[in-house]
Amino acid sequence: MNFWDKIQQDVKKNIEDVLADVKKRGSAVSKKIGDLTEEGKKQLKVFNINMKVQEELAKLGGHVYDLSENKNVNPFTNKKVAAIISKIKRFESQINRLETTSAKKTKTTRSKKAGNKPAKRK
């Protein structure tokens, strides 16, 4: 094997190695983009639920204020107030569930990354 053949063979091998590495990293990037998309969807859901909570809190404040005119009435015994509080608690549990699943997935992804580091090339 002459010098030129050896160079061609080395170049071809290096190109194949680079292409294999690009394919491998490309699939990892694709998975990461999918994960980020899912995380964005969850954050949007949490935001929308938070907006609903804001609306319900405003209603709650209005009802409590209206009931405050009558000093003999406990606002927490009012059915409308109790219904609004119940609704807010449901929203709160939905937010907690979404944030918990998001935190678990993030923790799992980070632990997987630690074990899959490729060896450094010289």
NORSULDA-V590230 format. One record per backbone hydrogen bond with DSSP energy under -1.0 kcal/mol. NH is the residue of the N-H (numbers start at 1). CO is the residue of the C=O. E is the energy in kcal/mol with one decimal. If there is no record, write none. Layout:
BEGIN
nh:NH co:CO e:E
nh:NH co:CO e:E
END
This chain:
BEGIN
nh:6 co:2 e:-2.0
nh:7 co:3 e:-2.1
nh:8 co:4 e:-2.4
nh:9 co:5 e:-2.4
nh:10 co:6 e:-2.4
nh:11 co:7 e:-2.7
nh:12 co:8 e:-2.5
nh:13 co:9 e:-2.3
nh:14 co:10 e:-2.6
nh:15 co:11 e:-2.5
nh:16 co:12 e:-2.2
nh:17 co:13 e:-2.4
nh:18 co:14 e:-2.6
nh:19 co:15 e:-2.7
nh:20 co:16 e:-2.3
nh:21 co:17 e:-2.3
nh:22 co:18 e:-2.6
nh:23 co:19 e:-2.4
nh:24 co:20 e:-2.3
nh:25 co:21 e:-2.7
nh:26 co:22 e:-2.5
nh:27 co:23 e:-1.9
nh:28 co:24 e:-1.4
nh:29 co:25 e:-2.5
nh:30 co:26 e:-2.4
nh:31 co:27 e:-2.0
nh:32 co:28 e:-2.2
nh:33 co:29 e:-2.5
nh:34 co:30 e:-1.9
nh:35 co:31 e:-2.3
nh:36 co:32 e:-2.6
nh:37 co:33 e:-2.2
nh:38 co:34 e:-2.1
nh:39 co:35 e:-2.3
nh:40 co:36 e:-2.5
nh:41 co:37 e:-2.1
nh:42 co:38 e:-2.1
nh:43 co:39 e:-2.4
nh:44 co:40 e:-2.1
nh:45 co:41 e:-2.2
nh:46 co:42 e:-2.5
nh:47 co:43 e:-2.4
nh:48 co:44 e:-2.6
nh:49 co:45 e:-2.4
nh:50 co:46 e:-2.5
nh:51 co:47 e:-2.0
nh:52 co:48 e:-1.8
nh:53 co:49 e:-2.4
nh:54 co:50 e:-2.2
nh:55 co:51 e:-2.0
nh:56 co:52 e:-2.5
nh:57 co:53 e:-2.7
nh:58 co:54 e:-2.0
nh:59 co:55 e:-2.2
nh:60 co:56 e:-2.8
nh:61 co:57 e:-2.6
nh:62 co:58 e:-2.1
nh:63 co:59 e:-2.7
nh:64 co:60 e:-2.7
nh:65 co:61 e:-2.4
nh:66 co:62 e:-2.4
nh:67 co:63 e:-2.4
nh:68 co:64 e:-1.3
nh:70 co:67 e:-1.0
nh:73 co:70 e:-1.5
nh:77 co:74 e:-1.7
nh:78 co:75 e:-1.1
nh:82 co:78 e:-2.3
nh:83 co:79 e:-2.4
nh:84 co:80 e:-2.2
nh:85 co:81 e:-2.5
nh:86 co:82 e:-2.3
nh:87 co:83 e:-2.2
nh:88 co:84 e:-2.4
nh:89 co:85 e:-2.2
nh:90 co:86 e:-1.9
nh:91 co:87 e:-2.3
nh:92 co:88 e:-2.4
nh:93 co:89 e:-2.2
nh:94 co:90 e:-2.1
nh:95 co:91 e:-2.4
nh:96 co:92 e:-2.5
nh:97 co:93 e:-2.4
nh:98 co:94 e:-2.4
nh:99 co:95 e:-2.8
nh:100 co:96 e:-2.3
nh:101 co:97 e:-2.2
nh:102 co:98 e:-1.9
nh:103 co:99 e:-2.3
nh:104 co:100 e:-2.3
nh:105 co:101 e:-2.0
nh:106 co:102 e:-2.1
nh:107 co:103 e:-2.2
nh:108 co:104 e:-2.3
nh:109 co:105 e:-2.5
nh:110 co:106 e:-2.2
nh:111 co:107 e:-2.0
nh:112 co:108 e:-1.9
nh:113 co:109 e:-1.9
nh:114 co:110 e:-1.4
END
